[in-house]
Amino acid sequence: MLSYRFSNLAVHKRLLFHSGIFAAHSPLCPSKKKTATTAKAGRCPGSKGSKGGPVCGGSTVKGPGLKRGPPGKVRLGFIPEEWFLFFHPKTGVSGPYVFGIVLANYLMSKEILVMEHEYYGGLSWIIVLYLVSTKMGPAIGASLDKDVDAIAAEFENSRKAETNMYEQTIKDAKDAQMRAEAQKVLMDAKKENVAMQLEAAYRERFMLVYKTVRGRMDYHVKRYQSEARIHQRWMIGWILENVKKSITPDFEKQALDSAIRDLAAAAGRAK
Protein backbone atom coordinates (compact mmCIF):
# COMPACT_ATOMS: atom_id res chain seq x y z
CA MET A 1 0.00 0.00 0.00
CA LEU A 2 2.86 2.38 0.82
CA SER A 3 4.47 1.67 -2.54
CA TYR A 4 1.15 2.37 -4.20
CA ARG A 5 1.11 5.78 -2.54
CA PHE A 6 4.68 6.33 -3.71
CA SER A 7 3.72 5.57 -7.29
CA ASN A 8 0.84 8.01 -7.11
CA LEU A 9 3.08 10.70 -5.65
CA ALA A 10 5.46 10.20 -8.56
CA VAL A 11 2.71 11.21 -10.95
CA HIS A 12 1.98 14.41 -9.03
CA LYS A 13 5.52 15.63 -8.36
CA ARG A 14 4.43 19.05 -7.25
CA LEU A 15 2.11 17.63 -4.58
CA LEU A 16 3.32 16.49 -1.20
CA PHE A 17 0.70 13.87 -0.62
CA HIS A 18 -1.69 12.09 -2.88
CA SER A 19 -4.85 14.10 -3.21
CA GLY A 20 -7.08 11.04 -2.98
CA ILE A 21 -6.07 10.51 0.68
CA PHE A 22 -7.33 13.79 2.05
CA ALA A 23 -9.65 15.16 -0.63
CA ALA A 24 -13.32 14.34 -0.29
CA HIS A 25 -16.09 14.67 -2.79
CA SER A 26 -17.20 18.25 -3.17
CA PRO A 27 -20.35 19.68 -4.76
CA LEU A 28 -18.31 20.31 -7.90
CA CYS A 29 -17.08 16.72 -8.09
CA PRO A 30 -18.32 15.02 -11.32
CA SER A 31 -19.28 11.93 -9.33
CA LYS A 32 -21.80 14.05 -7.42
CA LYS A 33 -23.39 15.49 -10.53
CA LYS A 34 -26.41 13.85 -12.11
CA THR A 35 -27.78 14.52 -15.51
CA ALA A 36 -31.39 15.49 -15.93
CA THR A 37 -32.17 12.27 -17.74
CA THR A 38 -30.54 10.11 -15.06
CA ALA A 39 -32.17 11.97 -12.19
CA LYS A 40 -35.56 11.94 -13.87
CA ALA A 41 -35.67 8.41 -15.16
CA GLY A 42 -33.51 6.79 -12.46
CA ARG A 43 -31.45 4.83 -14.93
CA CYS A 44 -27.80 3.85 -14.90
CA PRO A 45 -25.48 5.77 -17.25
CA GLY A 46 -25.02 3.72 -20.36
CA SER A 47 -28.35 1.91 -20.05
CA LYS A 48 -31.09 2.24 -22.67
CA GLY A 49 -34.12 2.41 -20.42
CA SER A 50 -37.31 0.40 -20.70
CA LYS A 51 -37.24 0.24 -24.50
CA GLY A 52 -33.53 -0.24 -25.14
CA GLY A 53 -32.39 -2.46 -22.30
CA PRO A 54 -32.40 -3.02 -18.54
CA VAL A 55 -32.03 -0.27 -15.96
CA CYS A 56 -29.95 -0.15 -12.76
CA GLY A 57 -29.52 -3.55 -11.16
CA GLY A 58 -29.76 -5.46 -14.44
CA SER A 59 -27.07 -7.94 -15.28
CA THR A 60 -27.05 -7.16 -18.99
CA VAL A 61 -26.62 -3.36 -18.97
CA LYS A 62 -24.62 -2.33 -21.99
CA GLY A 63 -22.38 0.74 -21.93
CA PRO A 64 -19.75 2.23 -19.64
CA GLY A 65 -21.96 2.00 -16.54
CA LEU A 66 -21.11 3.83 -13.32
CA LYS A 67 -17.63 5.36 -13.24
CA ARG A 68 -16.06 7.34 -10.44
CA GLY A 69 -15.16 10.88 -11.31
CA PRO A 70 -11.72 12.40 -10.82
CA PRO A 71 -10.84 13.52 -7.28
CA GLY A 72 -11.14 17.15 -6.30
CA LYS A 73 -8.26 19.55 -6.75
CA VAL A 74 -5.97 20.27 -3.82
CA ARG A 75 -3.16 22.69 -3.07
CA LEU A 76 0.03 21.92 -1.18
CA GLY A 77 -0.89 18.27 -1.49
CA PHE A 78 -3.66 18.16 1.14
CA ILE A 79 -5.61 21.46 1.27
CA PRO A 80 -8.80 21.34 -0.86
CA GLU A 81 -9.19 23.89 -3.62
CA GLU A 82 -12.58 24.90 -2.26
CA TRP A 83 -10.97 26.35 0.86
CA PHE A 84 -8.99 28.77 -1.28
CA LEU A 85 -12.01 29.57 -3.43
CA PHE A 86 -13.94 30.41 -0.27
CA PHE A 87 -11.50 33.30 0.48
CA HIS A 88 -11.26 34.65 -3.06
CA PRO A 89 -14.50 36.74 -3.09
CA LYS A 90 -13.60 38.31 0.31
CA THR A 91 -9.81 38.59 0.42
CA GLY A 92 -8.59 37.96 -3.11
CA VAL A 93 -6.11 35.39 -4.33
CA SER A 94 -3.53 36.01 -1.59
CA GLY A 95 -6.08 35.87 1.20
CA PRO A 96 -5.84 32.13 1.90
CA TYR A 97 -2.05 32.25 2.14
CA VAL A 98 -2.12 35.28 4.43
CA PHE A 99 -4.72 33.56 6.57
CA GLY A 100 -2.56 30.45 6.77
CA ILE A 101 0.54 32.39 7.74
CA VAL A 102 -1.36 34.39 10.37
CA LEU A 103 -2.96 31.23 11.76
CA ALA A 104 0.40 29.43 11.94
CA ASN A 105 1.99 32.47 13.61
CA TYR A 106 -0.85 32.61 16.12
CA LEU A 107 -0.60 28.90 16.91
CA MET A 108 3.17 29.07 17.35
CA SER A 109 3.13 32.32 19.34
CA LYS A 110 0.50 31.03 21.75
CA GLU A 111 2.38 27.71 21.96
CA ILE A 112 -0.67 25.86 20.77
CA LEU A 113 1.56 24.30 18.12
CA VAL A 114 4.67 23.18 19.99
CA MET A 115 7.68 22.49 17.76
CA GLU A 116 9.48 19.78 19.69
CA HIS A 117 11.76 17.10 18.27
CA GLU A 118 8.74 15.08 17.00
CA TYR A 119 7.79 18.02 14.78
CA TYR A 120 11.20 18.17 13.14
CA GLY A 121 11.23 14.40 12.86
CA GLY A 122 7.92 14.61 11.01
CA LEU A 123 9.33 17.24 8.67
CA SER A 124 12.32 14.98 8.01
CA TRP A 125 10.04 12.03 7.28
CA ILE A 126 7.97 14.14 4.94
CA ILE A 127 11.07 15.21 3.02
CA VAL A 128 12.38 11.63 2.89
CA LEU A 129 9.03 10.26 1.74
CA TYR A 130 8.76 12.96 -0.91
CA LEU A 131 12.22 12.16 -2.26
CA VAL A 132 11.56 8.42 -2.20
CA SER A 133 8.21 8.87 -3.94
CA THR A 134 9.65 11.11 -6.64
CA LYS A 135 12.85 9.13 -7.24
CA MET A 136 11.92 5.51 -6.51
CA GLY A 137 8.14 5.70 -6.75
CA PRO A 138 7.84 5.11 -10.52
CA ALA A 139 10.07 2.01 -10.44
CA ILE A 140 8.33 0.56 -7.40
CA GLY A 141 4.93 1.38 -8.89
CA ALA A 142 5.83 -0.24 -12.20
CA SER A 143 7.04 -3.39 -10.42
CA LEU A 144 3.92 -3.61 -8.29
CA ASP A 145 1.70 -2.85 -11.28
CA LYS A 146 3.41 -5.67 -13.15
CA ASP A 147 2.66 -8.09 -10.31
CA VAL A 148 -0.90 -6.81 -10.08
CA ASP A 149 -1.34 -7.16 -13.83
CA ALA A 150 -0.04 -10.73 -13.65
CA ILE A 151 -2.50 -11.59 -10.88
CA ALA A 152 -5.32 -9.82 -12.73
CA ALA A 153 -4.40 -11.66 -15.93
CA GLU A 154 -4.45 -14.96 -14.05
CA PHE A 155 -7.89 -14.20 -12.63
CA GLU A 156 -9.08 -13.07 -16.06
CA ASN A 157 -7.77 -16.23 -17.69
CA SER A 158 -9.46 -18.38 -15.07
CA ARG A 159 -12.68 -16.41 -15.56
CA LYS A 160 -12.49 -16.84 -19.33
CA ALA A 161 -11.72 -20.55 -18.94
CA GLU A 162 -14.71 -20.97 -16.63
CA THR A 163 -16.87 -18.95 -19.02
CA ASN A 164 -15.77 -21.13 -21.93
CA MET A 165 -16.50 -24.23 -19.87
CA TYR A 166 -20.00 -23.02 -19.07
CA GLU A 167 -20.57 -22.02 -22.69
CA GLN A 168 -19.44 -25.48 -23.78
CA THR A 169 -21.76 -27.00 -21.18
CA ILE A 170 -24.65 -24.92 -22.54
CA LYS A 171 -23.75 -25.95 -26.08
CA ASP A 172 -23.63 -29.62 -25.06
CA ALA A 173 -26.99 -29.24 -23.32
CA LYS A 174 -28.48 -27.70 -26.47
CA ASP A 175 -26.99 -30.53 -28.54
CA ALA A 176 -28.52 -33.03 -26.13
CA GLN A 177 -31.89 -31.30 -26.49
CA MET A 178 -31.57 -31.42 -30.27
CA ARG A 179 -30.67 -35.11 -30.11
CA ALA A 180 -33.67 -35.74 -27.87
CA GLU A 181 -35.89 -33.91 -30.34
CA ALA A 182 -34.29 -35.92 -33.16
CA GLN A 183 -35.11 -39.13 -31.28
CA LYS A 184 -38.71 -37.99 -31.06
CA VAL A 185 -38.76 -37.24 -34.78
CA LEU A 186 -37.18 -40.64 -35.44
CA MET A 187 -39.85 -42.37 -33.36
CA ASP A 188 -42.55 -40.47 -35.24
CA ALA A 189 -40.95 -41.54 -38.53
CA LYS A 190 -40.89 -45.15 -37.36
CA LYS A 191 -44.55 -44.91 -36.37
CA GLU A 192 -45.40 -43.48 -39.78
CA ASN A 193 -43.38 -46.25 -41.43
CA VAL A 194 -45.26 -48.91 -39.46
CA ALA A 195 -48.56 -47.22 -40.30
CA MET A 196 -47.62 -47.19 -44.00
CA GLN A 197 -46.70 -50.89 -43.84
CA LEU A 198 -50.03 -51.68 -42.18
CA GLU A 199 -51.82 -49.61 -44.80
CA ALA A 200 -49.97 -51.43 -47.60
CA ALA A 201 -50.83 -54.83 -46.08
CA TYR A 202 -54.45 -53.76 -45.67
CA ARG A 203 -54.66 -52.58 -49.29
CA GLU A 204 -53.02 -55.78 -50.50
CA ARG A 205 -55.50 -57.95 -48.60
CA PHE A 206 -58.36 -55.72 -49.71
CA MET A 207 -57.27 -56.15 -53.35
CA LEU A 208 -57.02 -59.91 -52.83
CA VAL A 209 -60.57 -60.02 -51.47
CA TYR A 210 -61.73 -57.80 -54.34
CA LYS A 211 -60.18 -60.07 -56.95
CA THR A 212 -61.58 -63.19 -55.25
CA VAL A 213 -65.10 -61.78 -55.04
CA ARG A 214 -64.92 -60.48 -58.60
CA GLY A 215 -63.75 -63.90 -59.83
CA ARG A 216 -66.65 -65.57 -58.10
CA MET A 217 -69.10 -63.05 -59.50
CA ASP A 218 -67.65 -63.50 -63.01
CA TYR A 219 -68.05 -67.25 -62.56
CA HIS A 220 -71.71 -66.89 -61.61
CA VAL A 221 -72.31 -64.50 -64.55
CA LYS A 222 -70.73 -66.91 -67.03
CA ARG A 223 -72.61 -69.80 -65.49
CA TYR A 224 -75.88 -67.90 -65.78
CA GLN A 225 -75.12 -66.97 -69.42
CA SER A 226 -74.22 -70.57 -70.27
CA GLU A 227 -77.36 -71.91 -68.67
CA ALA A 228 -79.41 -69.25 -70.50
CA ARG A 229 -77.92 -70.25 -73.87
CA ILE A 230 -78.51 -73.92 -73.17
CA HIS A 231 -82.08 -73.22 -72.13
CA GLN A 232 -82.60 -71.10 -75.25
CA ARG A 233 -81.21 -73.82 -77.49
CA TRP A 234 -83.41 -76.42 -75.83
CA MET A 235 -86.44 -74.12 -76.13
CA ILE A 236 -85.81 -73.51 -79.87
CA GLY A 237 -85.35 -77.20 -80.53
CA TRP A 238 -88.46 -78.07 -78.56
CA ILE A 239 -90.51 -75.42 -80.44
CA LEU A 240 -89.22 -76.57 -83.85
CA GLU A 241 -89.91 -80.15 -82.99
CA ASN A 242 -93.48 -79.38 -81.93
CA VAL A 243 -94.03 -77.22 -85.03
CA LYS A 244 -92.81 -80.02 -87.24
CA LYS A 245 -95.09 -82.45 -85.50
CA SER A 246 -98.06 -80.16 -86.03
CA ILE A 247 -97.53 -79.94 -89.87
CA THR A 248 -99.68 -82.56 -91.78
CA PRO A 249 -99.08 -83.75 -95.39
CA ASP A 250 -102.21 -81.86 -96.60
CA PHE A 251 -101.07 -78.64 -94.95
CA GLU A 252 -97.62 -79.11 -96.44
CA LYS A 253 -99.13 -79.68 -99.92
CA GLN A 254 -101.32 -76.56 -99.58
CA ALA A 255 -98.37 -74.48 -98.48
CA LEU A 256 -96.31 -75.75 -101.41
CA ASP A 257 -99.06 -74.94 -103.92
CA SER A 258 -99.50 -71.48 -102.41
CA ALA A 259 -95.78 -70.84 -102.74
CA ILE A 260 -95.78 -71.94 -106.40
CA ARG A 261 -98.68 -69.61 -107.17
CA ASP A 262 -96.95 -66.70 -105.48
CA LEU A 263 -93.82 -67.35 -107.51
CA ALA A 264 -95.79 -67.52 -110.76
CA ALA A 265 -97.56 -64.26 -109.94
CA ALA A 266 -94.30 -62.60 -109.15
CA ALA A 267 -92.80 -63.83 -112.45
CA GLY A 268 -95.80 -62.46 -114.40
CA ARG A 269 -95.45 -59.04 -112.79
CA ALA A 270 -91.74 -59.03 -113.54
CA LYS A 271 -92.44 -59.40 -117.30
C-alpha positions in Angstrom: 0.0 0.0 0.0 2.9 2.4 0.8 4.5 1.7 -2.5 1.1 2.4 -4.2 1.1 5.8 -2.5 4.7 6.3 -3.7 3.7 5.6 -7.3 0.8 8.0 -7.1 3.1 10.7 -5.6 5.5 10.2 -8.6 2.7 11.2 -10.9 2.0 14.4 -9.0 5.5 15.6 -8.4 4.4 19.1 -7.2 2.1 17.6 -4.6 3.3 16.5 -1.2 0.7 13.9 -0.6 -1.7 12.1 -2.9 -4.9 14.1 -3.2 -7.1 11.0 -3.0 -6.1 10.5 0.7 -7.3 13.8 2.1 -9.7 15.2 -0.6 -13.3 14.3 -0.3 -16.1 14.7 -2.8 -17.2 18.3 -3.2 -20.4 19.7 -4.8 -18.3 20.3 -7.9 -17.1 16.7 -8.1 -18.3 15.0 -11.3 -19.3 11.9 -9.3 -21.8 14.0 -7.4 -23.4 15.5 -10.5 -26.4 13.8 -12.1 -27.8 14.5 -15.5 -31.4 15.5 -15.9 -32.2 12.3 -17.7 -30.5 10.1 -15.1 -32.2 12.0 -12.2 -35.6 11.9 -13.9 -35.7 8.4 -15.2 -33.5 6.8 -12.5 -31.4 4.8 -14.9 -27.8 3.9 -14.9 -25.5 5.8 -17.3 -25.0 3.7 -20.4 -28.4 1.9 -20.0 -31.1 2.2 -22.7 -34.1 2.4 -20.4 -37.3 0.4 -20.7 -37.2 0.2 -24.5 -33.5 -0.2 -25.1 -32.4 -2.5 -22.3 -32.4 -3.0 -18.5 -32.0 -0.3 -16.0 -29.9 -0.2 -12.8 -29.5 -3.5 -11.2 -29.8 -5.5 -14.4 -27.1 -7.9 -15.3 -27.1 -7.2 -19.0 -26.6 -3.4 -19.0 -24.6 -2.3 -22.0 -22.4 0.7 -21.9 -19.8 2.2 -19.6 -22.0 2.0 -16.5 -21.1 3.8 -13.3 -17.6 5.4 -13.2 -16.1 7.3 -10.4 -15.2 10.9 -11.3 -11.7 12.4 -10.8 -10.8 13.5 -7.3 -11.1 17.1 -6.3 -8.3 19.6 -6.8 -6.0 20.3 -3.8 -3.2 22.7 -3.1 0.0 21.9 -1.2 -0.9 18.3 -1.5 -3.7 18.2 1.1 -5.6 21.5 1.3 -8.8 21.3 -0.9 -9.2 23.9 -3.6 -12.6 24.9 -2.3 -11.0 26.3 0.9 -9.0 28.8 -1.3 -12.0 29.6 -3.4 -13.9 30.4 -0.3 -11.5 33.3 0.5 -11.3 34.7 -3.1 -14.5 36.7 -3.1 -13.6 38.3 0.3 -9.8 38.6 0.4 -8.6 38.0 -3.1 -6.1 35.4 -4.3 -3.5 36.0 -1.6 -6.1 35.9 1.2 -5.8 32.1 1.9 -2.0 32.2 2.1 -2.1 35.3 4.4 -4.7 33.6 6.6 -2.6 30.4 6.8 0.5 32.4 7.7 -1.4 34.4 10.4 -3.0 31.2 11.8 0.4 29.4 11.9 2.0 32.5 13.6 -0.9 32.6 16.1 -0.6 28.9 16.9 3.2 29.1 17.3 3.1 32.3 19.3 0.5 31.0 21.8 2.4 27.7 22.0 -0.7 25.9 20.8 1.6 24.3 18.1 4.7 23.2 20.0 7.7 22.5 17.8 9.5 19.8 19.7 11.8 17.1 18.3 8.7 15.1 17.0 7.8 18.0 14.8 11.2 18.2 13.1 11.2 14.4 12.9 7.9 14.6 11.0 9.3 17.2 8.7 12.3 15.0 8.0 10.0 12.0 7.3 8.0 14.1 4.9 11.1 15.2 3.0 12.4 11.6 2.9 9.0 10.3 1.7 8.8 13.0 -0.9 12.2 12.2 -2.3 11.6 8.4 -2.2 8.2 8.9 -3.9 9.7 11.1 -6.6 12.8 9.1 -7.2 11.9 5.5 -6.5 8.1 5.7 -6.8 7.8 5.1 -10.5 10.1 2.0 -10.4 8.3 0.6 -7.4 4.9 1.4 -8.9 5.8 -0.2 -12.2 7.0 -3.4 -10.4 3.9 -3.6 -8.3 1.7 -2.8 -11.3 3.4 -5.7 -13.1 2.7 -8.1 -10.3 -0.9 -6.8 -10.1 -1.3 -7.2 -13.8 0.0 -10.7 -13.6 -2.5 -11.6 -10.9 -5.3 -9.8 -12.7 -4.4 -11.7 -15.9 -4.5 -15.0 -14.0 -7.9 -14.2 -12.6 -9.1 -13.1 -16.1 -7.8 -16.2 -17.7 -9.5 -18.4 -15.1 -12.7 -16.4 -15.6 -12.5 -16.8 -19.3 -11.7 -20.5 -18.9 -14.7 -21.0 -16.6 -16.9 -18.9 -19.0 -15.8 -21.1 -21.9 -16.5 -24.2 -19.9 -20.0 -23.0 -19.1 -20.6 -22.0 -22.7 -19.4 -25.5 -23.8 -21.8 -27.0 -21.2 -24.6 -24.9 -22.5 -23.8 -26.0 -26.1 -23.6 -29.6 -25.1 -27.0 -29.2 -23.3 -28.5 -27.7 -26.5 -27.0 -30.5 -28.5 -28.5 -33.0 -26.1 -31.9 -31.3 -26.5 -31.6 -31.4 -30.3 -30.7 -35.1 -30.1 -33.7 -35.7 -27.9 -35.9 -33.9 -30.3 -34.3 -35.9 -33.2 -35.1 -39.1 -31.3 -38.7 -38.0 -31.1 -38.8 -37.2 -34.8 -37.2 -40.6 -35.4 -39.9 -42.4 -33.4 -42.6 -40.5 -35.2 -41.0 -41.5 -38.5 -40.9 -45.2 -37.4 -44.5 -44.9 -36.4 -45.4 -43.5 -39.8 -43.4 -46.3 -41.4 -45.3 -48.9 -39.5 -48.6 -47.2 -40.3 -47.6 -47.2 -44.0 -46.7 -50.9 -43.8 -50.0 -51.7 -42.2 -51.8 -49.6 -44.8 -50.0 -51.4 -47.6 -50.8 -54.8 -46.1 -54.4 -53.8 -45.7 -54.7 -52.6 -49.3 -53.0 -55.8 -50.5 -55.5 -57.9 -48.6 -58.4 -55.7 -49.7 -57.3 -56.2 -53.4 -57.0 -59.9 -52.8 -60.6 -60.0 -51.5 -61.7 -57.8 -54.3 -60.2 -60.1 -57.0 -61.6 -63.2 -55.3 -65.1 -61.8 -55.0 -64.9 -60.5 -58.6 -63.7 -63.9 -59.8 -66.7 -65.6 -58.1 -69.1 -63.0 -59.5 -67.7 -63.5 -63.0 -68.0 -67.3 -62.6 -71.7 -66.9 -61.6 -72.3 -64.5 -64.6 -70.7 -66.9 -67.0 -72.6 -69.8 -65.5 -75.9 -67.9 -65.8 -75.1 -67.0 -69.4 -74.2 -70.6 -70.3 -77.4 -71.9 -68.7 -79.4 -69.3 -70.5 -77.9 -70.3 -73.9 -78.5 -73.9 -73.2 -82.1 -73.2 -72.1 -82.6 -71.1 -75.2 -81.2 -73.8 -77.5 -83.4 -76.4 -75.8 -86.4 -74.1 -76.1 -85.8 -73.5 -79.9 -85.3 -77.2 -80.5 -88.5 -78.1 -78.6 -90.5 -75.4 -80.4 -89.2 -76.6 -83.8 -89.9 -80.1 -83.0 -93.5 -79.4 -81.9 -94.0 -77.2 -85.0 -92.8 -80.0 -87.2 -95.1 -82.4 -85.5 -98.1 -80.2 -86.0 -97.5 -79.9 -89.9 -99.7 -82.6 -91.8 -99.1 -83.8 -95.4 -102.2 -81.9 -96.6 -101.1 -78.6 -95.0 -97.6 -79.1 -96.4 -99.1 -79.7 -99.9 -101.3 -76.6 -99.6 -98.4 -74.5 -98.5 -96.3 -75.8 -101.4 -99.1 -74.9 -103.9 -99.5 -71.5 -102.4 -95.8 -70.8 -102.7 -95.8 -71.9 -106.4 -98.7 -69.6 -107.2 -96.9 -66.7 -105.5 -93.8 -67.4 -107.5 -95.8 -67.5 -110.8 -97.6 -64.3 -109.9 -94.3 -62.6 -109.1 -92.8 -63.8 -112.5 -95.8 -62.5 -114.4 -95.4 -59.0 -112.8 -91.7 -59.0 -113.5 -92.4 -59.4 -117.3 
